[in-house]
């Protein structure tokens, strides 16, 4: 065989492999987000799986089944509950708007005018809307269409999230059951590509995954649970939905405060001053306190992440992958960032 023939044969082999890889990616494309999310979840919860496997006398299939059921319990069940609550709350909100249009806006409480800097102007604007039913109706109608679009999108996002997490839990079963073999195959493939750097790359990826999952997701869940407890104790309506939004807003500085401050104002407006004070104290020291104490503690277990990277990862992830992008986007961006940072540092030292 001549040199030209060998080269032509190599080109054909490379082209065939490329076509095969592209075909596989096209087949897996609808499930790519779920596969990546399942892999990340399994990696971050692998110590729990290993503990379960030891307790179950090495029966990996049973330990994988238990972990899958736990994922369904932790991820899917709350979303289903939120979706049901959401379906119940929307008609209530629509009816509330109709009553407001029919009865007019009540006058503002006396404490509104005492708010520093903006109190007087806010009180005047409120009284103007309360005294002019036509202007109130016009203002509400301007907000109605965008509000309706946002509510529909949020509802679709929650339902999509429940389906996506169900698929993620199903895929996770196989990752848990065959995780050791998959990890060995990954190490072998990576060592052939990256050589001596393979272990370092895996260390960076593992630390980044743990940093994001434990730091951002863990803190969001903790703040959501704390908000749910506080809202339920204070008797705030729609507590489950508000706690879910708190969990999502935990990535934004002072994001959860928007909700517990709003709940405090609502309680004060309802003349429940005692519960308003409780909500303010609970929100400041417990809900927002978690962000200042728990998040740095959890992130220190992995790697520190620039805030802008997390923010872009969340919103970009939602646009690219749907609901699971809240979780998947920051992880992928953080992995890429830390790999790039490690590479540039290595180049600077050489």
Secondary structure, DSSP 4 states (H G I P E B T S, - for coil): --HHHHHHHHHHHHHHHHHHHHHHHHHHGGGHHHHHHHHHHHHHTHHHHHHHHHHTTT-HHHHHHHHHHHHIIIIIHHHHHHHHHHHHHHHHHHHHHHHHHHH-PPPPPGGGTTSTTTHHHHHHHHHHHHH-HHHHHHHHHHHHHHHHHHHHHHHHHHHHHHHHHHHHHHHHHHHHHTHHHHHHHHHHHHHHHHGGGHHHHHHHHHHHHHHHIIIIIHHHHHHHHHHHHHHHHHT-TTHHHHHHHHHHHTTSTTHHHHHHHHHHHHHHHTT-HHHHHHHHHHIIIIIHHHHHHHHHHHHTTS----HHHHHHHHHHHHHHHGGGHHHHHHHHHHHHHHHHHHHHHHHHH-
